[in-house]
Amino acid sequence: MIIVLKAEVTKKQVDHVVTKIKELKLKPVVSKGIERTIIGVIGDEAEVRLQPLEAFPGVEKVMDIQKPYKMVSRESRHQGSTFDLGKDVVIGGKKVVIMAGPCTVESQERIMKLARLMKKSGATVLRGGAFKPRTSPYDFQGLGEIGLKYLAAAKKATGLLIVTEMMDVRDLPLFERYADIIQIGARNMQNYNLLKEVGLSRKPILLKRGMANSIKEFLMAAEYIYSQGNHRVILCERGIRTFETTTRFTLDIGAVPVLKSETHLPVVIDPSHPAGKRAFVPALARAAVAAGADGLIVETHDKPEEAVCDGPQALLPEIFDELMKDLRNIARAIGRDI
């Protein structure tokens, strides 16, 4: 159930409704938008349906939400969500946000070099893994806190925001300190304890779709974060497993318009992981912007042959720079900017 409040609602009126919901042993989740404030009601709604909530001061209407993902559904908020990631970088608006960088942080020198190149090409967010979930326990697992410090140094030098993946709730204090955007990877999309913890954070969360998960399961995972109070959630489509083996994964480009119809949350595309080969990445990136994605997260590397992970799919900086030119033209054609 969603309680839509009037535009001129006062804090006292909001608190009055929230108190009533709590008295009914339900959980209220207050979400303040540009034009309206809404209150999501979580729990058994049988009791609240018997209450004349529409008679409460400041209440405009009460809506039953049919989707299992109540707070992130388009039914709860018809207008798409936009929010500041930091340094006036807004996602969900007219400008397509470009995140780029290596799969993992390998050294301070390399991440600094790549950060400067990404900045020059027009990216506003630097990606790089400090903690890496690898299929084999014998593969490089990341530099850990040292990697986060290198990312922070690159941010200081270039002004780029930082997005990096967190796998363990025990590391949250580190990410609160060093990261601007916390990424939850595909393998952890249904790690519900982890989702709850980052839901208590106030850092923006980039949630990647699991490699074998449906759109519904993807949105339910986002609901876990949103229902804990963190409303700065970004959805990331990164390819799913199908019968096709030519590419590493199959990019579900149709997920962009589908998600846009189902949820108000911003949608980002990762063209690197589904491609698996750098030759395919530019085409998938161009298709993502044309389809209406709010952002891209692209892997780049100055010497892919030396990369400790995902070298074959990493774009060389000069190729990334050319791609950015194409993306700007596509964005302009559909009324957006990069």
PEVENZI-V853226 format. One record per backbone hydrogen bond with DSSP energy under -1.0 kcal/mol. CO is the residue of the C=O (numbers start at 0). NH is the residue of the N-H. If there is no record, write none. Layout:
co;nh
CO;NH
CO;NH
This chain:
co;nh
0;40
1;62
2;38
3;59
3;60
5;8
9;13
10;14
11;15
12;16
13;17
14;18
15;19
16;20
17;21
18;22
19;23
20;25
21;24
26;41
28;39
30;37
35;32
36;4
37;30
38;2
39;28
41;26
44;48
46;49
47;50
50;52
51;54
52;55
55;58
57;5
60;3
62;1
67;69
71;263
82;90
85;88
88;84
90;82
93;336
96;295
97;123
97;124
98;297
99;126
100;299
102;128
106;110
107;111
108;112
109;113
110;114
111;115
112;116
113;117
114;118
115;119
116;120
117;122
123;160
124;99
125;162
128;104
129;143
135;138
140;131
142;145
143;147
144;148
145;149
146;150
147;151
148;152
149;153
150;154
151;155
152;156
153;157
154;158
160;125
161;179
161;180
162;127
163;182
167;170
168;171
170;174
171;175
172;176
173;177
174;178
180;163
181;205
182;165
183;207
184;187
185;188
187;190
189;191
190;194
191;195
192;196
193;197
194;198
196;199
203;181
204;233
205;183
206;235
209;212
210;240
213;217
214;218
215;219
216;220
217;221
218;222
219;223
220;224
221;225
222;226
224;227
224;229
225;228
230;232
231;204
233;206
234;267
235;208
236;269
239;249
249;239
250;252
251;254
252;255
253;257
254;258
255;259
256;260
257;261
258;262
261;73
263;80
265;234
266;293
267;236
268;296
270;274
271;275
273;248
276;279
279;283
280;284
281;285
282;286
283;287
284;288
285;289
286;290
287;292
288;291
293;96
294;268
295;98
297;100
298;314
302;305
303;306
310;313
311;277
314;300
315;319
316;320
317;321
318;322
319;323
320;324
321;325
322;326
323;327
324;328
325;329
326;330
327;331
328;332
329;333
330;335
331;334
336;95
